[in-house]
């Protein structure tokens, strides 16, 4: 079994998110503790890693991903940059990356155009980054206005606009976590695939999996398939998702 899991708000939580006192820091940035896992999730993830191939699957950059400590032994594989980069024992798989770049070859003009538009947006209060020449990222003081402007500009293009609070992303439709799961399934000849996620970035991954664990806030997103289970309404999503996977494995 392969377990693809998003990280932020799926397995790990910002210091701004209340998850109780029984937790451990898993990310330090600029000498500050900024992300945590619950003690329960740490134990459950260690148990699951004995039974499944755990593949963190995140929109984080490689640098941001490598700040995280998920136990004494880092995962063998990780998918960063929304699946555009595959890390193997912490090193970038250049074949995978070149395949990603080839997949997005017809999106480069639109990515540059999105970047130029964001440069001229008076609400943008952060540098406009082209991440690994895969997608564009920035932050806005008025994200709704920036999103509206960007969506209108990109209407009919091969890019999608995503947001997470003040964070703004312009991402090629081909650069999806679902596509990454399909590619990785083929690479390792995976049997069953389980996925867990909490945001719109994760929907394609959840739809591609054989078993999908979605944070209950995604219930209104019309995720396709009868294999989707919604968790976390009355507890911490990471704890509930990991418990569910382990219980399903024990029932098989």
Secondary structure, DSSP 4 states (H G I P E B T S, - for coil): -EEEE--BTTTBEETTS---SSEEEEEEETTEEEEEEEHHHHHHHHHHHTTSEEEEE-SS-HHHHTTB--SSS--SEEEEGGGTEEEETTEE-HHHHHHHHHHTGGGHHHHHHHHHHHHT-TTB-S--EEETTTEEEEEBTTHHHHHHHHHHHHTTSSEEEEEETTEEEEEETTS-HHHHHHHHHHHHT-SSEEEEE-SGGGHHHHHHSSEEEEEGGGGGG---STTEEEE-SSS-HHHHHHHHHHHHHHH-
